[in-house]
Amino acid sequence: MNWSAYEKPQTLSEALTLLEKAGGKGRLIAGGTDLVLQLKRGGCRADRLVDITGILELKKIEALDGWIRIGAAVTHAQAAKHPLLRQEAAALAEGCSQVGSPQIRQVGTLVGNIVSAQPAADAAIPLLALEAELKVLSVGAERWLPLEEAYQGIGLSTVDPTKEAVTEIRFRKMEENGATGFFRMARRKALTLPMLNGALALRFDPSLNRVEKARIAIGPVADRPYRARGAEAYLESVAISKEAIAEAARIASAEANPRSSLIRGGATYRKEMVRLYLTREIQSLVDETKKREQGR
Ligand SMILES: Cc1cc2nc3c(=O)[nH]c(=O)nc-3n(C[C@H](O)[C@H](O)[C@H](O)COP(=O)(O)OP(=O)(O)OC[C@H]3O[C@@H](n4cnc5c(N)ncnc54)[C@H](O)[C@@H]3O)c2cc1C
């Protein structure tokens, strides 16, 4: 490992100042589940590590002004069991509950999952379907970055952890007649990223016969978490039926472009799995929402 200083500031401004002083040779660390492995393997270098997990304001999950806000030090374990997320974003709570192992979930953060920029990251995929945004700070600057723009390619983020800190993730509260879902296909004994995962955020019209808004995210079928825009547009344009759901899933499968991998399976197989899993997940969200609304 290659760092010579490990700092644990108590405030955000302290953390940003430490990064600035390191002049590009410092780097933020949260749970360290990705970063420590990269440092060990020589995948990246850092003289100074700045640990953000002691900063209290980054540990919150809250609803404010129509947004759900999640701090950068929130772990997968916290998110998976949080009542607000289970209620407002079941897909995200479910995705977080399936990351790695209890030990990894206990320290790994949602923001680290995003900045590591893996196309099948289990928190990033539902956050993409939820159209999340990231608050990015550096000394003297602040911006909101749509999650989709946080990626440059496999393992490459547009956020620079040697200069910038993501402080929170936010997304809109679920609208009336909304529902979210998550699916994941993985090898049985694997403690790693899945062979395939996906998340849906659907908003139905009051009659529940149409999908007014569809957001579908799938991984790993591109060099970054992927929005199946063709399938979304189709689903928004037709009345709900078994045939329409099958066609939306077929379009998503045709759009998907997974690589053949010895570990994660062949491209043809995974494209077919996109079709099967999506058909099942869309149908189950339709059924669940009808049942929920009829029970009111
Ligand atoms: C055994 C094992 C199994 C795993 N299984 C899964 C799995 O099933 N699914 C899955 O999705 N992932 C999995 N992972 C990957 C990993 O656990 C997650 O990506 C985790 O969420 C990363 O978060 P972290 O807090 O540990 O990030 P860190 O390792 O601390 O950081 C990751 C990157 O983000 C940067 N960073 C961290 N915080 C900030 C911030 N606030 N602002 C800017 N940059 C920041 C760091 O500099 C670094 O570049 C696994 C990892 C291991 C080791």
PDBQT file of the ligand as one rigid body, heavy atoms in Angstrom, charges set to zero:
ROOT
HETATM    1  C1  LIG A 301     -15.779  -9.012  -1.537  1.00  0.00    +0.000 C 
HETATM    2  C2  LIG A 301     -16.479  -7.859  -2.210  1.00  0.00    +0.000 A 
HETATM    3  C3  LIG A 301     -17.763  -8.053  -2.696  1.00  0.00    +0.000 A 
HETATM    4  C4  LIG A 301     -18.439  -7.003  -3.323  1.00  0.00    +0.000 A 
HETATM    5  N1  LIG A 301     -19.690  -7.241  -3.802  1.00  0.00    +0.000 NA
HETATM    6  C5  LIG A 301     -20.343  -6.244  -4.410  1.00  0.00    +0.000 A 
HETATM    7  C6  LIG A 301     -21.669  -6.473  -4.915  1.00  0.00    +0.000 A 
HETATM    8  O1  LIG A 301     -22.244  -7.553  -4.803  1.00  0.00    +0.000 OA
HETATM    9  N2  LIG A 301     -22.292  -5.439  -5.541  1.00  0.00    +0.000 N 
HETATM   10  C7  LIG A 301     -21.715  -4.207  -5.676  1.00  0.00    +0.000 A 
HETATM   11  O2  LIG A 301     -22.329  -3.310  -6.234  1.00  0.00    +0.000 OA
HETATM   12  N3  LIG A 301     -20.464  -3.973  -5.196  1.00  0.00    +0.000 NA
HETATM   13  C8  LIG A 301     -19.781  -4.940  -4.584  1.00  0.00    +0.000 A 
HETATM   14  N4  LIG A 301     -18.515  -4.713  -4.101  1.00  0.00    +0.000 N 
HETATM   15  C9  LIG A 301     -17.899  -3.392  -4.331  1.00  0.00    +0.000 C 
HETATM   16  C10 LIG A 301     -17.937  -2.396  -3.151  1.00  0.00    +0.000 C 
HETATM   17  O3  LIG A 301     -18.175  -2.972  -1.923  1.00  0.00    +0.000 OA
HETATM   18  C11 LIG A 301     -18.945  -1.259  -3.399  1.00  0.00    +0.000 C 
HETATM   19  O4  LIG A 301     -18.707  -0.615  -4.624  1.00  0.00    +0.000 OA
HETATM   20  C12 LIG A 301     -18.909  -0.202  -2.248  1.00  0.00    +0.000 C 
HETATM   21  O5  LIG A 301     -20.175   0.406  -2.297  1.00  0.00    +0.000 OA
HETATM   22  C13 LIG A 301     -17.847   0.895  -2.362  1.00  0.00    +0.000 C 
HETATM   23  O6  LIG A 301     -18.041   1.832  -1.301  1.00  0.00    +0.000 OA
HETATM   24  P1  LIG A 301     -16.882   2.201  -0.273  1.00  0.00    +0.000 P 
HETATM   25  O7  LIG A 301     -17.469   3.140   0.710  1.00  0.00    +0.000 OA
HETATM   26  O8  LIG A 301     -16.191   1.014   0.264  1.00  0.00    +0.000 OA
HETATM   27  O9  LIG A 301     -15.915   3.012  -1.272  1.00  0.00    +0.000 OA
HETATM   28  P2  LIG A 301     -14.335   3.213  -1.181  1.00  0.00    +0.000 P 
HETATM   29  O10 LIG A 301     -13.630   1.951  -1.484  1.00  0.00    +0.000 OA
HETATM   30  O11 LIG A 301     -13.966   3.944   0.064  1.00  0.00    +0.000 OA
HETATM   31  O12 LIG A 301     -14.160   4.234  -2.412  1.00  0.00    +0.000 OA
HETATM   32  C14 LIG A 301     -14.463   3.845  -3.721  1.00  0.00    +0.000 C 
HETATM   33  C15 LIG A 301     -14.149   5.025  -4.661  1.00  0.00    +0.000 C 
HETATM   34  O13 LIG A 301     -15.006   6.132  -4.388  1.00  0.00    +0.000 OA
HETATM   35  C16 LIG A 301     -14.245   7.292  -4.003  1.00  0.00    +0.000 C 
HETATM   36  N5  LIG A 301     -15.053   7.944  -2.975  1.00  0.00    +0.000 N 
HETATM   37  C17 LIG A 301     -15.534   7.423  -1.822  1.00  0.00    +0.000 A 
HETATM   38  N6  LIG A 301     -16.329   8.313  -1.186  1.00  0.00    +0.000 NA
HETATM   39  C18 LIG A 301     -16.353   9.428  -1.965  1.00  0.00    +0.000 A 
HETATM   40  C19 LIG A 301     -17.006  10.687  -1.872  1.00  0.00    +0.000 A 
HETATM   41  N7  LIG A 301     -17.809  10.997  -0.835  1.00  0.00    +0.000 N 
HETATM   42  N8  LIG A 301     -16.813  11.596  -2.848  1.00  0.00    +0.000 NA
HETATM   43  C20 LIG A 301     -16.010  11.314  -3.915  1.00  0.00    +0.000 A 
HETATM   44  N9  LIG A 301     -15.389  10.127  -4.071  1.00  0.00    +0.000 NA
HETATM   45  C21 LIG A 301     -15.554   9.203  -3.118  1.00  0.00    +0.000 A 
HETATM   46  C22 LIG A 301     -12.899   6.738  -3.535  1.00  0.00    +0.000 C 
HETATM   47  O14 LIG A 301     -11.840   7.677  -3.656  1.00  0.00    +0.000 OA
HETATM   48  C23 LIG A 301     -12.720   5.572  -4.487  1.00  0.00    +0.000 C 
HETATM   49  O15 LIG A 301     -12.290   6.034  -5.736  1.00  0.00    +0.000 OA
HETATM   50  C24 LIG A 301     -17.816  -5.736  -3.457  1.00  0.00    +0.000 A 
HETATM   51  C25 LIG A 301     -16.532  -5.531  -2.950  1.00  0.00    +0.000 A 
HETATM   52  C26 LIG A 301     -15.864  -6.584  -2.325  1.00  0.00    +0.000 A 
HETATM   53  C27 LIG A 301     -14.480  -6.328  -1.781  1.00  0.00    +0.000 C 
ENDROOT
TORSDOF 0
